[in-house]
Amino acid sequence: MMTFSTTVNCKHVLTFQKSLKLRLARLKGPKPCHYMFPNVLKHIEENDVTDTQVKHLTELIVTHTVALNNSFDRYFPKERFDKLNGKKWIQNPFAYENPESLLELGSTPGEETEMLQLSSDPLLKKQHECMQLSSFWISISSEHPALSKARFQRLIPFTTTYKYEAGFLVLTTIKTKFRSRLNAAPDMRVALSSCKLDWNAILKNKQAHPSH
């Protein structure tokens, strides 16, 4: 499930995608430029590297960069950014204080009514300035249910399959053909957890079993 950090930080993903395309353009030019890869450039300058070796090295970098670029295009297609750009009211709903400005949002009547109420409340505007974006929307979810539901639906299309792929990889690692009957759920929960274990605290009260 995506959070509001997706809306705020999607520009960084888009910037990275553009930087990949720029690197490819420089590498595929008549005179490939390696300044974006300082370690590679240093290796070429400090060692007796032939033109053939440089060409081969450039081809390897291009192959890897193309694969990386294709992965990002698949996970974050341009259409999803276009959808988010059309929902800037999620970042700042108070930028639409003028009733006529609501026409460009394409909102439902219920959403428009709540937007008018929200943008007219100076107390909520102050809270919006002082609170994190996610905390602000959570705090008004019961008071403005239509807007809260709308912002949630707008963010969902930006999800990726990364966690699903990570989970499948862990499952295939744990549950091999030799352990096909194993219930992998408990082990997967530990393997996929983002919590860092404090092993010293866990083992502090455990007694070691000496070898016999």
Backbone bond lengths (Angstrom), bond angles and torsions (degrees), N, CA, C in turn:
res aa  C-N    CA-C-N  psi(-1)  N-CA   C-N-CA  omega(-1)  CA-C   N-CA-C  phi
1 M - - - 1.459 - - 1.520 108.49 -
2 M 1.309 116.27 132.18 1.442 120.67 -177.03 1.517 110.49 -85.66
3 T 1.324 116.57 152.35 1.444 122.78 177.72 1.510 109.07 -112.18
4 F 1.345 116.00 -176.27 1.449 119.67 -178.64 1.515 112.12 -71.23
5 S 1.328 117.67 -16.30 1.454 119.28 175.27 1.520 110.63 -61.14
6 T 1.338 116.54 -25.66 1.458 120.26 176.11 1.510 110.86 -60.44
7 T 1.340 115.73 -47.01 1.455 120.06 -179.45 1.512 111.43 -64.53
8 V 1.329 115.74 -41.71 1.457 119.99 -176.19 1.522 111.63 -72.86
9 N 1.337 117.39 -37.42 1.457 120.86 -171.68 1.526 114.81 -103.27
10 C 1.328 118.67 3.35 1.462 119.14 -179.72 1.520 110.95 -62.92
11 K 1.338 117.09 -25.02 1.462 120.04 178.69 1.532 110.75 -63.46
12 H 1.351 116.99 -29.73 1.456 119.66 178.92 1.532 110.62 -70.20
13 V 1.329 116.25 -37.56 1.463 120.33 176.45 1.526 109.94 -64.64
14 L 1.333 116.02 -43.69 1.457 120.66 179.72 1.523 110.84 -64.33
15 T 1.327 117.29 -39.21 1.470 121.57 177.70 1.521 110.59 -62.75
16 F 1.330 116.42 -41.74 1.465 120.15 179.73 1.527 110.82 -65.50
17 Q 1.330 116.81 -41.12 1.462 120.03 177.64 1.522 111.06 -60.27
18 K 1.326 116.82 -41.99 1.464 120.31 179.45 1.526 111.09 -67.07
19 S 1.349 116.65 -36.08 1.463 119.52 179.05 1.523 110.96 -66.36
20 L 1.344 117.39 -35.20 1.460 120.64 176.49 1.525 110.86 -63.63
21 K 1.315 116.18 -43.63 1.464 120.16 179.51 1.527 111.20 -65.05
22 L 1.334 117.34 -35.91 1.459 120.91 177.81 1.522 110.52 -66.93
23 R 1.319 116.68 -41.37 1.464 120.59 178.64 1.520 110.87 -63.12
24 L 1.319 116.39 -41.75 1.459 119.54 178.41 1.526 111.22 -62.92
25 A 1.330 116.34 -41.01 1.464 120.34 179.77 1.527 110.77 -62.45
26 R 1.326 117.44 -39.67 1.470 120.47 179.38 1.525 111.77 -71.64
27 L 1.319 116.59 -36.81 1.468 119.74 -179.28 1.519 112.66 -73.06
28 K 1.338 116.46 -30.03 1.466 120.79 -178.19 1.522 112.89 -88.87
29 G 1.320 117.61 -1.32 1.455 121.59 -179.38 1.520 111.75 -71.34
30 P 1.333 117.34 171.54 1.477 120.98 -179.74 1.521 112.28 -60.59
31 K 1.350 117.02 -30.85 1.456 121.72 176.59 1.520 108.24 -123.75
32 P 1.326 117.59 88.55 1.471 120.93 -176.49 1.521 112.48 -53.46
33 C 1.307 115.97 135.14 1.464 122.68 -179.30 1.522 109.32 -109.71
34 H 1.350 116.23 131.63 1.457 120.96 -176.49 1.524 112.49 -113.34
35 Y 1.316 118.09 17.14 1.465 119.24 -175.70 1.523 111.69 -64.03
36 M 1.360 117.88 -23.11 1.457 120.95 179.16 1.524 111.77 -73.37
37 F 1.356 115.89 -12.12 1.461 121.08 -179.72 1.530 107.74 -122.03
38 P 1.330 118.26 80.41 1.467 121.94 -173.78 1.517 114.51 -58.57
39 N 1.328 118.01 -35.67 1.465 119.75 179.62 1.521 111.24 -67.82
40 V 1.330 115.57 -40.05 1.470 119.71 177.35 1.525 109.95 -65.70
41 L 1.321 116.57 -43.93 1.459 120.83 179.89 1.526 110.80 -62.79
42 K 1.323 116.65 -41.04 1.466 120.50 178.17 1.519 111.22 -63.96
43 H 1.334 116.21 -40.29 1.467 120.38 178.86 1.532 111.02 -63.58
44 I 1.310 116.19 -40.74 1.471 120.37 -179.53 1.522 110.78 -66.86
45 E 1.340 115.99 -40.43 1.463 120.18 -176.47 1.522 112.71 -74.42
46 E 1.338 117.48 -32.75 1.463 120.65 -174.57 1.520 113.53 -93.65
47 N 1.318 118.19 -7.72 1.463 120.83 -177.62 1.521 110.19 -124.83
48 D 1.301 113.81 160.44 1.466 120.06 -179.83 1.531 108.57 -82.28
49 V 1.314 115.84 79.17 1.455 122.00 -177.35 1.530 109.21 -99.46
50 T 1.316 115.86 126.57 1.461 119.99 -178.60 1.524 110.77 -77.88
51 D 1.319 115.62 163.54 1.469 120.18 178.40 1.524 111.25 -61.20
52 T 1.350 115.50 -35.58 1.460 119.24 179.37 1.527 110.79 -64.84
53 Q 1.330 116.01 -40.42 1.466 120.09 178.94 1.526 111.28 -67.46
54 V 1.329 115.80 -39.21 1.469 119.67 178.22 1.521 109.91 -63.88
55 K 1.329 116.38 -41.34 1.464 120.50 179.04 1.521 111.07 -62.46
56 H 1.346 116.11 -43.60 1.462 120.50 179.56 1.531 110.43 -64.84
57 L 1.326 116.25 -41.66 1.462 120.70 179.04 1.529 110.71 -63.65
58 T 1.317 116.10 -40.19 1.466 120.81 178.49 1.520 111.04 -63.73
59 E 1.318 117.07 -40.37 1.461 121.29 179.08 1.531 111.07 -63.51
60 L 1.333 116.28 -38.41 1.465 120.04 177.93 1.529 110.85 -64.73
61 I 1.332 115.64 -42.90 1.471 119.90 179.70 1.518 110.18 -64.93
62 V 1.331 116.89 -41.48 1.462 120.93 179.28 1.523 110.33 -62.76
63 T 1.324 117.09 -44.09 1.469 120.82 179.92 1.524 111.11 -60.02
64 H 1.332 116.07 -45.36 1.464 119.96 179.52 1.528 111.39 -66.03
65 T 1.322 116.42 -42.43 1.470 120.30 -178.09 1.516 111.30 -66.52
66 V 1.334 117.07 -38.72 1.466 120.96 177.55 1.528 110.10 -62.63
67 A 1.334 116.53 -43.89 1.467 120.21 179.30 1.528 110.92 -62.92
68 L 1.342 116.55 -41.78 1.456 120.82 178.80 1.525 111.27 -65.33
69 N 1.327 116.19 -41.53 1.460 121.41 178.87 1.530 111.16 -64.17
70 N 1.321 116.52 -41.67 1.469 120.08 179.25 1.526 111.55 -65.35
71 S 1.336 116.04 -36.35 1.466 119.55 178.31 1.525 110.83 -64.54
72 F 1.326 116.19 -43.72 1.468 119.22 179.23 1.517 111.09 -67.46
73 D 1.335 117.50 -37.46 1.469 119.61 177.71 1.520 111.06 -64.32
74 R 1.333 116.19 -32.79 1.466 119.95 179.44 1.525 111.19 -74.57
75 Y 1.328 116.63 -42.52 1.462 120.24 -179.36 1.527 112.48 -75.35
76 F 1.333 116.67 -36.57 1.466 121.38 -176.16 1.525 110.31 -128.04
77 P 1.333 117.93 70.73 1.473 120.23 179.68 1.528 111.23 -66.40
78 K 1.316 115.24 157.05 1.460 121.87 -176.22 1.531 111.52 -59.02
79 E 1.333 117.54 -33.29 1.454 120.68 -177.92 1.522 111.97 -59.13
80 R 1.321 116.79 -34.34 1.458 119.52 -179.06 1.523 111.20 -71.12
81 F 1.330 116.89 -36.16 1.455 119.53 176.48 1.522 110.35 -66.96
82 D 1.333 116.37 -37.44 1.467 119.77 178.95 1.524 110.70 -62.43
83 K 1.337 115.75 -39.05 1.467 119.33 178.95 1.522 111.02 -65.23
84 L 1.336 116.29 -41.15 1.457 119.63 -179.81 1.521 111.78 -69.03
85 N 1.333 116.50 -38.01 1.462 119.57 179.27 1.518 111.53 -63.41
86 G 1.337 116.50 -28.11 1.457 119.85 178.43 1.512 112.89 -82.38
87 K 1.331 116.98 0.15 1.465 121.22 -179.01 1.532 110.17 -123.10
88 K 1.317 116.14 45.34 1.464 119.98 -178.80 1.520 112.37 -69.74
89 W 1.349 115.99 -13.12 1.460 118.43 178.33 1.520 111.28 -64.00
90 I 1.338 117.12 -20.21 1.458 120.28 178.53 1.524 109.75 -66.23
91 Q 1.333 116.47 -37.45 1.457 120.74 179.31 1.523 111.88 -74.43
92 N 1.323 116.28 -40.38 1.459 119.68 -178.92 1.527 110.47 -145.31
93 P 1.325 117.45 87.27 1.467 120.02 -179.77 1.527 112.75 -68.87
94 F 1.324 117.38 -15.76 1.465 120.60 -177.88 1.529 112.32 -84.96
95 A 1.329 116.22 0.74 1.461 119.58 175.63 1.524 111.04 -80.87
96 Y 1.346 116.51 -2.26 1.462 121.16 -177.48 1.527 110.57 -118.00
97 E 1.327 115.44 48.17 1.460 119.75 178.95 1.523 111.53 -70.96
98 N 1.330 116.36 -29.08 1.463 120.66 177.40 1.525 109.18 -74.14
99 P 1.342 118.99 121.50 1.476 120.51 -177.46 1.522 113.32 -55.62
100 E 1.340 117.45 -35.04 1.468 119.54 -178.59 1.531 111.81 -65.92
101 S 1.318 116.13 -26.04 1.468 119.40 -178.62 1.522 112.12 -68.98
102 L 1.328 117.25 -18.39 1.461 120.41 179.89 1.521 112.13 -71.81
103 L 1.334 116.85 -18.56 1.456 120.07 -177.86 1.520 111.89 -63.69
104 E 1.321 117.11 -31.38 1.465 120.62 -176.95 1.518 113.07 -77.22
105 L 1.336 117.34 -10.19 1.456 120.57 -177.48 1.518 113.22 -82.72
106 G 1.328 117.23 -23.32 1.460 119.82 -178.20 1.516 112.49 65.75
107 S 1.325 116.70 36.61 1.461 120.85 -177.15 1.521 111.21 -85.03
108 T 1.315 114.89 164.38 1.465 120.90 175.09 1.532 108.43 -77.43
109 P 1.341 118.25 162.41 1.477 120.39 177.45 1.527 113.00 -54.86
110 G 1.324 116.71 -40.64 1.460 120.01 178.91 1.520 112.15 -63.96
111 E 1.333 116.40 -41.45 1.464 120.54 178.83 1.523 111.06 -66.84
112 E 1.348 116.55 -38.72 1.468 119.99 178.88 1.520 111.30 -63.68
113 T 1.338 116.74 -41.60 1.461 120.76 179.23 1.527 110.85 -61.93
114 E 1.323 116.30 -45.64 1.457 119.75 -179.97 1.521 111.34 -68.32
115 M 1.332 117.21 -33.40 1.464 120.34 177.66 1.528 110.64 -65.39
116 L 1.329 116.68 -40.46 1.468 120.61 176.95 1.529 110.68 -63.21
117 Q 1.325 115.99 -42.99 1.464 119.86 178.97 1.525 111.09 -64.79
118 L 1.322 115.72 -42.65 1.462 120.75 -177.81 1.528 111.58 -65.87
119 S 1.340 116.37 -47.88 1.465 120.59 -176.87 1.528 112.67 -69.94
120 S 1.333 117.09 -14.07 1.475 121.21 -179.33 1.521 112.57 -96.74
121 D 1.314 116.91 0.73 1.460 120.81 -176.37 1.538 109.68 -100.12
122 P 1.336 118.62 105.63 1.469 121.26 -178.49 1.525 112.94 -64.88
123 L 1.328 117.18 -30.68 1.459 120.19 179.36 1.521 110.86 -66.39
124 L 1.343 116.66 -44.00 1.463 120.76 178.22 1.525 111.12 -66.66
125 K 1.320 116.09 -34.21 1.466 119.70 177.40 1.520 110.54 -62.90
126 K 1.327 115.51 -40.58 1.461 120.01 177.43 1.520 110.55 -65.36
127 Q 1.325 116.51 -41.29 1.463 119.86 177.82 1.522 110.77 -62.92
128 H 1.324 116.85 -39.29 1.467 121.64 179.35 1.524 110.75 -61.26
129 E 1.320 116.97 -35.09 1.459 121.08 -179.62 1.525 112.06 -75.15
130 C 1.317 116.12 -28.21 1.467 120.11 -174.85 1.529 114.07 -97.33
131 M 1.334 117.23 -23.97 1.461 120.52 -174.45 1.520 111.69 -100.60
132 Q 1.320 115.14 160.92 1.456 119.99 170.86 1.524 108.56 -67.03
133 L 1.319 115.67 150.60 1.455 120.03 -174.85 1.524 112.06 -58.84
134 S 1.325 116.41 -44.65 1.469 119.93 -179.41 1.526 111.00 -63.66
135 S 1.334 116.70 -42.26 1.468 120.60 -179.80 1.527 110.95 -64.75
136 F 1.323 115.86 -37.44 1.466 119.45 -179.92 1.518 111.12 -62.73
137 W 1.332 117.47 -48.83 1.461 120.24 -177.88 1.519 111.86 -66.12
138 I 1.308 116.35 -35.62 1.466 119.30 177.57 1.524 110.47 -65.17
139 S 1.331 116.79 -38.52 1.461 120.58 -177.00 1.526 112.90 -68.27
140 I 1.344 117.74 -23.06 1.466 119.52 -178.24 1.524 112.07 -109.99
141 S 1.320 117.24 11.28 1.468 120.49 -175.05 1.529 112.56 -62.94
142 S 1.332 117.30 -36.80 1.467 119.58 -179.41 1.524 111.74 -78.17
143 E 1.325 116.31 -31.16 1.458 120.84 -178.84 1.522 112.38 -78.48
144 H 1.345 116.11 -30.70 1.468 121.05 179.93 1.530 108.68 -130.15
145 P 1.325 117.66 71.50 1.477 121.27 -174.93 1.524 113.98 -64.39
146 A 1.336 118.08 -36.09 1.466 120.60 -178.06 1.522 110.94 -64.84
147 L 1.330 117.10 -44.80 1.462 121.34 179.02 1.528 110.88 -67.04
148 S 1.317 116.19 -39.80 1.461 119.97 179.81 1.525 111.19 -63.64
149 K 1.323 116.11 -40.86 1.456 120.33 177.54 1.521 110.87 -66.90
150 A 1.337 116.47 -38.98 1.464 121.04 -178.82 1.521 111.55 -65.79
151 R 1.344 117.64 -44.65 1.468 119.76 -178.53 1.523 110.24 -66.42
152 F 1.346 117.14 -33.80 1.463 120.38 177.70 1.531 110.62 -64.69
153 Q 1.332 116.85 -44.66 1.460 121.12 -178.94 1.521 111.68 -67.53
154 R 1.339 117.11 -29.61 1.464 120.29 179.96 1.519 111.61 -73.06
155 L 1.337 116.69 -29.77 1.456 120.13 -177.03 1.515 113.26 -85.32
156 I 1.323 117.44 -27.13 1.462 121.15 -177.34 1.529 112.78 -57.34
157 P 1.356 121.30 -40.02 1.461 119.80 -178.51 1.519 114.25 -61.35
158 F 1.354 118.16 -11.50 1.457 120.09 -178.41 1.523 112.26 -90.45
159 T 1.316 118.31 7.48 1.458 120.60 -178.37 1.523 110.62 -71.09
160 T 1.333 115.79 162.47 1.458 121.08 178.00 1.527 108.71 -125.13
161 T 1.318 116.12 173.94 1.462 121.47 179.79 1.526 111.20 -99.00
162 Y 1.339 116.96 13.55 1.462 119.89 -174.64 1.526 111.97 -57.76
163 K 1.350 117.13 -49.13 1.461 119.76 -175.98 1.522 111.55 -67.27
164 Y 1.334 115.85 -32.41 1.463 118.81 177.12 1.533 110.22 -66.24
165 E 1.326 115.67 -42.26 1.461 119.79 -179.99 1.523 110.51 -66.77
166 A 1.335 116.73 -40.14 1.463 120.07 178.50 1.527 110.46 -63.68
167 G 1.337 115.86 -40.86 1.459 119.75 178.40 1.512 112.60 -64.75
168 F 1.332 116.79 -41.03 1.466 120.40 179.12 1.527 111.12 -65.31
169 L 1.348 116.51 -38.17 1.456 120.26 178.61 1.521 110.82 -63.72
170 V 1.335 116.56 -42.96 1.463 120.33 178.44 1.520 110.62 -64.12
171 L 1.340 116.47 -41.05 1.463 120.63 -179.69 1.522 111.33 -61.82
172 T 1.334 117.28 -46.06 1.467 120.55 -179.27 1.523 111.83 -67.80
173 T 1.350 116.87 -25.77 1.463 120.39 177.61 1.525 111.17 -76.07
174 I 1.326 116.19 -41.47 1.474 120.95 -177.62 1.530 111.45 -77.44
175 K 1.324 115.56 -45.95 1.462 119.86 -172.81 1.528 109.79 -100.78
176 T 1.323 115.72 83.11 1.453 121.55 178.35 1.524 109.79 -87.14
177 K 1.331 114.87 178.59 1.471 118.72 -179.50 1.529 111.63 -66.41
178 F 1.356 115.59 -19.02 1.457 118.81 178.65 1.533 111.47 -84.89
179 R 1.344 116.17 -13.93 1.468 120.79 179.37 1.523 109.23 -130.33
180 S 1.312 115.88 46.08 1.462 120.95 -173.88 1.520 112.98 -68.18
181 R 1.336 117.67 -23.62 1.473 121.09 -178.98 1.526 112.50 -94.05
182 L 1.301 116.57 1.77 1.457 120.65 -177.66 1.535 110.92 -71.65
183 N 1.329 116.21 135.86 1.456 121.10 173.13 1.526 107.71 -80.90
184 A 1.333 116.54 103.62 1.466 120.96 -171.89 1.526 113.48 -84.84
185 A 1.330 117.94 -7.25 1.465 120.47 -173.94 1.525 113.31 -56.24
186 P 1.351 120.22 -50.22 1.481 119.60 -178.85 1.528 112.27 -60.90
187 D 1.336 116.57 -42.60 1.470 119.68 -179.47 1.528 111.32 -67.58
188 M 1.326 117.49 -36.49 1.457 120.70 178.74 1.514 111.06 -66.09
189 R 1.336 115.71 -37.91 1.468 120.10 179.67 1.525 110.33 -60.16
190 V 1.327 116.54 -39.36 1.468 120.74 178.99 1.522 110.58 -73.25
191 A 1.331 116.64 -42.97 1.466 120.67 -176.18 1.520 112.32 -66.50
192 L 1.330 117.37 -33.37 1.463 121.02 -176.35 1.521 113.29 -95.32
193 S 1.321 116.95 -2.72 1.462 119.82 -178.33 1.523 110.72 -68.10
194 S 1.336 116.08 142.96 1.463 121.50 176.86 1.527 111.68 -88.60
195 C 1.332 116.86 -2.60 1.473 121.14 179.71 1.533 109.68 -78.17
196 K 1.315 115.75 138.81 1.452 121.40 177.08 1.523 108.82 -94.81
197 L 1.315 114.91 124.59 1.460 120.03 -176.04 1.521 111.62 -78.50
198 D 1.312 115.91 139.27 1.464 122.04 173.95 1.520 107.36 -95.66
199 W 1.340 115.16 89.06 1.463 119.67 -173.65 1.524 111.98 -64.84
200 N 1.335 117.98 -31.76 1.467 120.26 178.86 1.518 110.68 -62.78
201 A 1.349 115.91 -42.09 1.462 119.31 179.66 1.529 111.10 -69.94
202 I 1.345 116.72 -35.63 1.460 120.60 -179.29 1.527 111.48 -68.41
203 L 1.332 115.91 -40.51 1.470 120.21 -175.37 1.525 113.37 -90.25
204 K 1.328 116.40 -3.65 1.453 120.09 -175.29 1.521 112.61 -58.21
205 N 1.322 116.83 -42.70 1.463 121.27 -176.48 1.521 113.34 -99.92
206 K 1.332 115.72 12.61 1.460 119.20 178.64 1.520 110.10 -95.76
207 Q 1.293 114.60 142.58 1.463 119.90 -179.73 1.516 109.97 -100.19
208 A 1.314 115.52 127.22 1.462 120.34 -179.88 1.535 109.77 -71.66
209 H 1.331 116.03 143.72 1.458 120.91 177.56 1.526 108.88 -95.97
210 P 1.340 116.75 113.23 1.475 119.07 179.98 1.517 111.19 -67.79
211 S 1.299 116.12 151.94 1.469 121.05 179.03 1.515 109.00 -72.22
212 H 1.333 115.71 149.98 1.466 120.04 -178.86 1.527 109.78 -99.57
